[in-house]
Amino acid sequence: MTLDEIPDGSNLFIDANIFIYAVGRQSEQCRRFLRRCAGHEITGRTTTGVIAEVCHRRMLMEARAKGVVPRGGTPRVLARKKALFARLTDYQMEIRDLLASEVRVDPVLGEDFPVALMLEKQFGLLTNDSLNLAVAKRLGLGAIASADGDFEGVEGFMIYGPDDLPV
C-alpha cells in the first residue's frame, strides 16, 4: 500500500528512508506523508537510531554535493577532513527541523535487542530493520512507513511505502 493510502488517525513507525527521500525531494509522497504527520492527521513515530542514520546519510550526501568527499568516497575520507566539517550545515538544519517536528522520537531500549534478534532470524532482516520492528512492536504500532522492500512478508504489520521513487 502507498503512503497516500494511510488512513487518517493511523499511528505508525517511520523508517529512515522516508525522511531521506522527503528531505532530498526524491518523493513527493514522502513529503506529503510528513506533512500529514505535522498536521496531526496521522501519528508518526521513529527512534533515536533512525535519526542517527538519517543524520549520517544526509551528512554524507551534503559532503558529496559540496565536493568535500568525492563520489564513492567513504565516511573515513570525511573523518580525515575535520576542518571541512564547518562547510556542512544543511544536514544539521534538517535534523533540527526533524527533531522539532510532530514526529515522536522514541528511544531504543536494551529489551528491544532480544526481540530484534528473534525477528532477524524469523524474517531474514538486517539488524537496523529488525531493531526498528522490535521497537514498533513494543510501542504497539501495527504499521510501518518504509521504502525498504525488506519489510515485505513481515507478518503482523501493514507496510506503506512510496510508489513515486525514480527507478
C-alpha positions as CSV (number, residue, x, y, z in Angstrom):
1,M,0.0,0.0,0.0
2,T,1.2,3.5,-0.7
3,L,1.8,6.3,1.8
4,D,-1.2,8.2,0.4
5,E,-3.4,5.3,1.4
6,I,-2.7,5.5,5.1
7,P,-6.0,6.1,6.9
8,D,-6.4,9.3,9.0
9,G,-5.8,8.5,12.6
10,S,-3.2,5.9,12.0
11,N,-0.2,5.5,14.3
12,L,2.9,4.1,12.6
13,F,6.6,3.7,12.7
14,I,8.7,5.7,10.2
15,D,11.8,4.2,8.7
16,A,14.9,6.3,7.8
17,N,14.4,6.2,4.1
18,I,11.1,8.1,4.3
19,F,12.9,11.1,5.8
20,I,15.8,10.8,3.3
21,Y,13.5,10.7,0.3
22,A,11.4,13.6,1.7
23,V,14.3,15.9,2.5
24,G,16.1,15.0,-0.7
25,R,12.9,15.9,-2.6
26,Q,13.0,12.5,-4.3
27,S,9.5,11.6,-3.3
28,E,6.5,13.9,-3.2
29,Q,4.6,11.1,-1.4
30,C,7.1,11.1,1.4
31,R,6.8,14.8,1.7
32,R,3.0,14.6,1.8
33,F,3.2,11.9,4.4
34,L,5.4,14.0,6.7
35,R,3.0,17.0,6.2
36,R,0.2,14.7,7.3
37,C,2.2,13.9,10.4
38,A,2.7,17.6,11.0
39,G,-1.0,18.2,10.6
40,H,-1.9,15.5,13.1
41,E,-3.8,13.5,10.5
42,I,-1.6,10.6,11.3
43,T,0.9,9.9,14.1
44,G,4.4,9.2,13.1
45,R,7.0,7.6,15.5
46,T,10.6,6.8,15.0
47,T,13.7,6.1,17.1
48,T,16.9,7.8,18.0
49,G,18.6,5.1,15.9
50,V,16.7,6.2,12.8
51,I,17.5,9.8,13.5
52,A,21.2,8.9,13.8
53,E,21.0,7.0,10.5
54,V,19.3,9.9,8.7
55,C,21.8,12.4,10.2
56,H,24.8,10.2,9.0
57,R,23.4,9.7,5.5
58,R,22.4,13.3,4.9
59,M,25.8,14.5,6.2
60,L,27.5,12.2,3.6
61,M,25.1,13.4,0.9
62,E,25.8,17.0,1.6
63,A,29.6,16.3,1.8
64,R,29.4,14.7,-1.7
65,A,27.2,17.5,-3.1
66,K,29.6,20.2,-1.8
67,G,32.7,18.3,-3.0
68,V,34.1,17.7,0.4
69,V,34.1,14.0,-0.2
70,P,34.4,12.6,-3.8
71,R,31.6,10.5,-5.1
72,G,32.1,7.0,-3.9
73,G,34.3,8.3,-1.0
74,T,33.8,6.6,2.3
75,P,32.9,8.2,5.6
76,R,36.6,7.7,6.6
77,V,37.6,10.2,3.9
78,L,35.3,12.8,5.6
79,A,36.6,11.9,9.0
80,R,40.1,12.8,7.9
81,K,38.9,16.2,6.7
82,K,37.8,17.6,10.0
83,A,38.4,21.2,9.0
84,L,35.8,20.8,6.2
85,F,33.0,19.9,8.6
86,A,32.4,23.7,9.0
87,R,31.1,23.7,5.4
88,L,28.5,21.1,6.2
89,T,25.5,22.9,7.8
90,D,22.4,21.8,5.7
91,Y,22.1,18.3,7.2
92,Q,22.3,19.8,10.7
93,M,19.4,22.1,10.0
94,E,17.4,19.2,8.5
95,I,18.0,17.2,11.7
96,R,17.0,20.1,13.9
97,D,13.8,20.5,11.9
98,L,13.0,16.8,12.1
99,L,13.5,16.9,15.9
100,A,11.2,19.9,16.2
101,S,8.5,18.3,14.0
102,E,5.5,16.4,15.2
103,V,7.2,13.1,14.7
104,R,7.7,11.5,18.1
105,V,11.3,10.1,18.6
106,D,11.4,7.1,21.0
107,P,14.5,5.5,22.5
108,V,15.8,2.1,21.6
109,L,15.8,0.1,24.8
110,G,18.0,-2.8,25.8
111,E,14.9,-5.0,26.0
112,D,14.4,-4.4,22.2
113,F,17.6,-6.3,21.2
114,P,16.5,-9.9,22.1
115,V,13.2,-9.3,20.2
116,A,15.2,-7.8,17.3
117,L,17.5,-10.9,17.2
118,M,14.4,-13.2,17.1
119,L,12.9,-11.1,14.3
120,E,16.2,-11.1,12.3
121,K,16.1,-14.9,12.3
122,Q,12.4,-15.2,11.7
123,F,12.1,-12.8,8.8
124,G,15.7,-12.6,7.5
125,L,16.1,-8.9,8.4
126,L,19.3,-6.9,8.9
127,T,20.0,-5.5,12.3
128,N,18.6,-2.0,12.0
129,D,15.4,-3.2,10.3
130,S,14.8,-5.8,13.0
131,L,15.5,-3.3,15.7
132,N,13.0,-0.9,14.2
133,L,10.5,-3.7,14.0
134,A,11.1,-4.6,17.7
135,V,10.6,-1.0,18.8
136,A,7.4,-0.8,16.7
137,K,6.2,-4.0,18.3
138,R,6.9,-2.7,21.8
139,L,5.1,0.6,21.0
140,G,2.1,-1.3,19.8
141,L,2.4,0.0,16.3
142,G,0.8,-2.2,13.6
143,A,2.1,-0.3,10.6
144,I,5.4,0.9,9.1
145,A,6.2,3.6,6.6
146,S,9.2,2.5,4.6
147,A,10.6,2.4,1.1
148,D,12.6,-0.6,2.1
149,G,11.3,-3.8,0.4
150,D,13.0,-5.9,3.2
151,F,9.8,-5.5,5.3
152,E,7.7,-7.2,2.7
153,G,6.5,-10.5,4.1
154,V,6.8,-9.5,7.7
155,E,3.7,-10.8,9.5
156,G,1.6,-8.6,11.8
157,F,2.5,-5.3,10.2
158,M,0.9,-3.2,7.4
159,I,3.7,-1.8,5.3
160,Y,3.2,1.5,3.5
161,G,5.7,2.9,1.0
162,P,6.1,5.5,-1.7
163,D,5.5,4.4,-5.3
164,D,6.8,7.6,-6.9
165,L,10.6,6.9,-6.5
166,P,12.7,7.1,-9.6
167,V,13.8,3.7,-10.8
